[in-house]
Amino acid sequence: MVEDRKLYMALALVALLSTAGLMISGGSENPSKSFIGVCVRAEKSYSILFNSTHTLLVPKPLEVGVVYTVTGQIKRTENGLRISGRYSISPSPLRPAWLEEVDGAYWFREGKYYVLTPDWVELGKPLGVQKGSLVKVLGVKYGSKFYPVDVLRAESPSRTLRNGMPALITGTVLGTFGANNRVVLWNGSEKLYVYLPHGQRLERGLRVEILGRVRVTSRVNVYVDDIGDVRKLGYPRAVPINQTSTGAIGEGRCLVLRVMKSGLVVNCTKLKLRGVWARTGDVLDVRALNTGSSLVCLECNVALPREALPNGICNFHEGDFSKISGRVEWVKRYGNGFGLANVTSGNCWVLLKLPKSLGVEVKAGTVVTAYGVFTTYRGMPAFQVSSGDDICSGKC
């Protein structure tokens, strides 16, 4: 029984050392050993194998990330294990139990390779799979790097937005923020704030596919390391201007109803139009992007200047926009600064409202042209404008 127990313990010790990749088969003076390890460094004249606990210096170049079996005379030194005599070495089909798995997304930038978990696990060599791929890698940690031996799984990049992880995102460029290389992207459900490499930019309205790293704060930020990770998909097909949703391009002909600091009020949509200069009454041909809060011109031009509009003084309809033109019959100014001018053309007339805030004076006997909206004043037909620029008195 005692002899059987000693034999059992000896076999267990050999199994343990074998699992560690180091098998002793000789005396301490001139040992003969078998070593299984992963190549973690390869130079012209030597390589280093590692088995999670010991390193072995091999006097020949090997391939990093390959498991090797070394058999021969190996001795222990202060700097690790060394080959002290004849030896043989060959790639090993074994996958030792001490190998570890890392699960995450493959990433590389500036000549370095990583698996994001979302921690940055630096790799000792590239994996040979698509950037952003979801991977499970088998290997060993040595120093500050993880040396991959095998890729157990490789899947397409994720389209799910996870903090600290890469994602493949498709969307429409709504505009920039802060600088030209920072763009707002609409992915169909929310705005993403994309940081491109310095000096890069994307055109408004362009649909793109972006591979970038996600960081979630009070908003979703996406960091693109290389402009090669951006694929341009072209512009979406335009729809009627009054049928656009966020990220869509609309086309149509629009009448400018009012000019405001925040944009133009037009008759073709409830959104304000930005990115073009025009006057109240001008007719525009519009191709614009819906950014969610406004329409931003991609290509907008004056198709019909307001001077070409017909005189609508005889077509009174409360609430309608129009151009009126006629002779001023009389002007009345009240003590609070508010004024009225009777503008007559043929058998038609309206009362032109002249609030003090307009800063405009008209004189009886002059010809006035105005662009605004029909309204009433004490039950009488009247006309109001939104700006002093929309009244032209005398030679226009």
Salt bridges, closest charged atoms under 4 A:
GLU43 OE2 - ARG41 NE 3.01
GLU101 OE1 - LYS136 NZ 3.99
ASP103 OD1 - ARG153 NH2 2.77
GLU122 OE2 - LYS145 NZ 3.91
GLU155 OE2 - ARG153 NE 3.62
GLU209 OE2 - ARG159 NH2 3.06
GLU209 OE1 - ARG231 NH2 3.10
ASP225 OD1 - ARG109 NH1 3.64
ASP225 OD1 - ARG213 NH2 3.02
ASP229 OD2 - LYS131 NZ 2.73
GLU251 OE2 - ARG287 NH1 2.70
ASP282 OD1 - ARG279 NH2 3.10
ASP285 OD1 - ARG253 NE 2.79
GLU307 OE2 - ARG279 NH1 2.73
ASP320 OD2 - HIS317 ND1 3.58
GLU361 OE1 - ARG333 NH2 3.25
ASP390 OD1 - ARG306 NH1 3.19
